Amino acid sequence: QLQLVESGGGSVQVGESLTLSCEMSGATYQYYTMGWFRQPLEREGRKRDGVAAIDSDGATSYSSDVKGRFTISKDNAKNILYLQMNSLRPEDAAMYYCAAGNGLMTPTRALDADYYAMDYWGKGTLVTVSS
Protein backbone atom coordinates (compact mmCIF):
# COMPACT_ATOMS: atom_id res chain seq x y z
CA GLN A 1 0.00 0.00 0.00
CA LEU A 2 1.48 3.30 -1.11
CA GLN A 3 1.47 5.95 1.60
CA LEU A 4 2.32 9.65 1.54
CA VAL A 5 2.96 11.55 4.76
CA GLU A 6 3.44 15.31 4.73
CA SER A 7 5.27 17.29 7.38
CA GLY A 8 6.85 20.68 7.92
CA GLY A 9 3.77 22.85 8.11
CA GLY A 10 3.50 25.55 10.71
CA SER A 11 2.79 29.16 11.44
CA VAL A 12 5.06 31.82 9.94
CA GLN A 13 5.12 35.56 9.38
CA VAL A 14 4.73 37.24 6.02
CA GLY A 15 7.98 37.09 4.10
CA GLU A 16 9.36 34.09 5.94
CA SER A 17 10.20 30.66 4.54
CA LEU A 18 9.05 27.13 5.18
CA THR A 19 9.99 23.74 3.76
CA LEU A 20 7.42 20.97 3.44
CA SER A 21 8.36 17.32 3.15
CA CYS A 22 6.43 14.34 1.86
CA GLU A 23 7.69 10.87 2.66
CA MET A 24 6.60 8.03 0.43
CA SER A 25 6.52 4.40 1.44
CA GLY A 26 5.53 1.38 -0.57
CA ALA A 27 7.06 2.60 -3.85
CA THR A 28 9.66 5.00 -5.16
CA TYR A 29 9.06 8.45 -6.51
CA GLN A 30 10.81 7.74 -9.77
CA TYR A 31 7.78 5.95 -11.17
CA TYR A 32 5.31 8.74 -10.44
CA THR A 33 4.64 12.32 -11.31
CA MET A 34 4.46 14.07 -7.96
CA GLY A 35 2.66 17.23 -7.03
CA TRP A 36 1.98 19.63 -4.21
CA PHE A 37 -1.57 20.94 -3.92
CA ARG A 38 -3.20 23.31 -1.50
CA GLN A 39 -6.63 24.13 -0.23
CA PRO A 40 -7.47 27.14 1.94
CA LEU A 41 -9.44 26.07 5.00
CA GLU A 42 -12.40 28.20 3.98
CA ARG A 43 -12.60 26.15 0.79
CA GLU A 44 -12.51 22.77 2.45
CA GLY A 45 -14.20 20.15 0.32
CA ARG A 46 -13.61 21.99 -2.94
CA LYS A 47 -10.98 21.42 -5.60
CA ARG A 48 -7.41 21.54 -4.44
CA ASP A 49 -5.17 23.89 -6.39
CA GLY A 50 -2.00 22.57 -7.97
CA VAL A 51 1.04 24.47 -6.71
CA ALA A 52 4.05 22.59 -8.08
CA ALA A 53 4.73 19.30 -9.79
CA ILE A 54 7.73 17.22 -10.81
CA ASP A 55 7.98 14.22 -13.09
CA SER A 56 10.27 11.21 -12.99
CA ASP A 57 12.91 13.02 -15.06
CA GLY A 58 12.95 16.02 -12.77
CA ALA A 59 11.01 18.37 -15.03
CA THR A 60 8.96 20.82 -12.99
CA SER A 61 5.97 23.08 -13.34
CA TYR A 62 4.58 25.77 -11.06
CA SER A 63 1.37 27.71 -10.73
CA SER A 64 1.72 31.36 -11.68
CA ASP A 65 1.13 32.61 -8.14
CA VAL A 66 4.07 30.69 -6.64
CA LYS A 67 6.54 30.64 -9.52
CA GLY A 68 9.80 32.21 -8.45
CA ARG A 69 8.98 31.77 -4.73
CA PHE A 70 8.43 28.02 -4.37
CA THR A 71 10.73 25.18 -5.42
CA ILE A 72 9.77 21.54 -5.71
CA SER A 73 12.45 18.89 -5.46
CA LYS A 74 12.85 15.25 -4.57
CA ASP A 75 15.38 12.93 -3.06
CA ASN A 76 14.92 9.61 -4.84
CA ALA A 77 17.28 7.79 -2.50
CA LYS A 78 15.27 8.84 0.55
CA ASN A 79 11.85 8.78 -1.17
CA ILE A 80 11.12 12.32 0.01
CA LEU A 81 9.45 15.12 -1.92
CA TYR A 82 10.09 18.71 -0.83
CA LEU A 83 8.47 22.07 -1.32
CA GLN A 84 10.65 25.02 -0.41
CA MET A 85 8.44 28.06 0.11
CA ASN A 86 10.01 31.52 0.28
CA SER A 87 8.53 34.99 0.66
CA LEU A 88 5.31 33.60 2.05
CA ARG A 89 2.15 35.69 1.74
CA PRO A 90 -1.16 35.56 3.61
CA GLU A 91 -2.80 34.02 0.54
CA ASP A 92 -0.38 31.07 0.77
CA ALA A 93 -2.07 29.93 3.97
CA ALA A 94 -3.74 26.58 3.32
CA MET A 95 -3.66 22.88 3.93
CA TYR A 96 -0.92 21.49 1.70
CA TYR A 97 -1.14 18.02 0.23
CA CYS A 98 1.29 15.93 -1.75
CA ALA A 99 0.00 13.52 -4.35
CA ALA A 100 1.32 10.87 -6.71
CA GLY A 101 0.03 10.39 -10.22
CA ASN A 102 0.71 8.33 -13.29
CA GLY A 103 4.33 8.60 -14.35
CA LEU A 104 3.27 9.51 -17.89
CA MET A 105 1.50 12.64 -16.68
CA THR A 106 3.37 15.84 -17.43
CA PRO A 107 4.00 18.26 -14.56
CA THR A 108 1.85 20.86 -16.30
CA ARG A 109 -1.03 18.40 -16.55
CA ALA A 110 -0.57 17.42 -12.91
CA LEU A 111 -1.11 21.02 -11.78
CA ASP A 112 -4.61 20.92 -13.24
CA ALA A 113 -5.37 17.45 -11.90
CA ASP A 114 -8.39 17.03 -9.71
CA TYR A 115 -8.60 14.63 -6.79
CA TYR A 116 -9.46 11.62 -8.92
CA ALA A 117 -6.73 12.23 -11.50
CA MET A 118 -4.01 11.59 -8.93
CA ASP A 119 -3.59 8.06 -7.67
CA TYR A 120 -2.49 8.70 -4.09
CA TRP A 121 -2.83 11.56 -1.61
CA GLY A 122 -1.38 12.38 1.75
CA LYS A 123 -3.48 13.76 4.60
CA GLY A 124 -1.98 17.22 4.45
CA THR A 125 0.02 19.64 6.54
CA LEU A 126 -1.25 23.06 7.56
CA VAL A 127 0.52 26.31 6.73
CA THR A 128 -0.62 29.57 8.30
CA VAL A 129 0.84 32.96 7.39
CA SER A 130 0.23 35.99 9.55
CA SER A 131 1.07 39.62 8.95
LINDA-V55582 format. One record per residue. N is the residue number from 0. RES is the residue in one letter. OMEGA is omega in radians with two decimals (999 if undefined). NEAR is the number of other ideal C-beta (glycine too) atoms within 12 Angstrom. D_FIRST is the distance of its C-alpha to the first C-alpha in whole Angstrom. Layout:
N/RES/OMEGA/NEAR/D_FIRST, N/RES/OMEGA/NEAR/D_FIRST
This chain:
0/Q/3.14/9/0, 1/L/3.11/25/4, 2/Q/3.08/18/6, 3/L/-3.14/37/10, 4/V/3.13/25/13, 5/E/3.05/33/16, 6/S/3.07/24/20, 7/G/3.10/27/23, 8/G/3.12/32/25, 9/G/-3.12/22/28, 10/S/-3.11/16/31, 11/V/3.07/26/34, 12/Q/3.07/18/37, 13/V/3.12/19/38, 14/G/-3.12/17/38, 15/E/-3.08/22/36, 16/S/3.12/23/33, 17/L/3.08/34/29, 18/T/3.08/28/26, 19/L/3.09/41/23, 20/S/3.08/29/19, 21/C/-3.14/43/16, 22/E/-3.14/28/14, 23/M/3.04/33/10, 24/S/3.13/18/8, 25/G/3.11/17/6, 26/A/3.11/21/8, 27/T/-3.08/22/12, 28/Y/-2.95/37/14, 29/Q/-3.12/21/16, 30/Y/-3.05/23/15, 31/Y/2.86/35/15, 32/T/-3.04/40/17, 33/M/3.14/55/17, 34/G/2.96/49/19, 35/W/3.13/54/20, 36/F/3.10/44/21, 37/R/-3.13/40/24, 38/Q/3.07/28/25, 39/P/-3.06/24/28, 40/L/-3.12/16/28, 41/E/3.11/11/31, 42/R/-3.12/15/29, 43/E/-3.13/15/26, 44/G/3.12/11/25, 45/R/-3.05/16/26, 46/K/3.08/20/25, 47/R/-3.09/33/23, 48/D/3.06/31/25, 49/G/-3.11/42/24, 50/V/-3.12/43/25, 51/A/3.14/43/24, 52/A/-3.13/41/22, 53/I/-3.14/41/22, 54/D/-3.04/30/21, 55/S/3.11/26/20, 56/D/3.14/18/24, 57/G/3.06/19/24, 58/A/-3.05/21/26, 59/T/3.05/33/26, 60/S/-3.09/29/27, 61/Y/3.00/28/28, 62/S/-3.04/29/30, 63/S/-3.07/15/34, 64/D/3.09/21/34, 65/V/-3.09/32/32, 66/K/-3.10/17/33, 67/G/3.12/14/35, 68/R/-3.10/25/33, 69/F/3.08/35/30, 70/T/3.06/25/28, 71/I/3.11/41/24, 72/S/-3.14/24/23, 73/K/3.05/37/20, 74/D/-3.07/20/20, 75/N/-3.12/21/18, 76/A/-3.11/9/19, 77/K/-3.09/16/18, 78/N/-3.14/27/15, 79/I/3.04/27/17, 80/L/-3.11/45/18, 81/Y/2.95/32/21, 82/L/3.07/46/24, 83/Q/-3.09/26/27, 84/M/3.13/37/29, 85/N/3.09/20/33, 86/S/-3.06/23/36, 87/L/-3.11/34/34, 88/R/3.10/25/36, 89/P/-3.12/19/36, 90/E/3.05/21/34, 91/D/-3.14/37/31, 92/A/-3.08/28/30, 93/A/2.90/35/27, 94/M/-3.12/31/23, 95/Y/-3.12/47/22, 96/Y/2.93/38/18, 97/C/-3.09/48/16, 98/A/3.11/44/14, 99/A/3.14/41/13, 100/G/-3.13/36/15, 101/N/-3.10/21/16, 102/G/3.11/23/17, 103/L/-3.13/15/21, 104/M/3.09/29/21, 105/T/3.10/23/24, 106/P/3.11/32/24, 107/T/3.12/21/27, 108/R/-3.12/22/25, 109/A/-3.14/39/22, 110/L/-3.13/37/24, 111/D/-3.06/22/25, 112/A/3.00/33/22, 113/D/-3.03/20/21, 114/Y/-3.01/20/18, 115/Y/3.13/12/17, 116/A/3.09/24/18, 117/M/-3.01/32/15, 118/D/-3.07/26/12, 119/Y/3.12/32/10, 120/W/2.94/31/12, 121/G/-3.10/33/13, 122/K/3.03/18/15, 123/G/3.03/28/18, 124/T/-2.98/31/21, 125/L/3.06/26/24, 126/V/3.04/37/27, 127/T/-3.11/25/31, 128/V/-3.12/27/34, 129/S/-3.13/16/37, 130/S/999/14/41
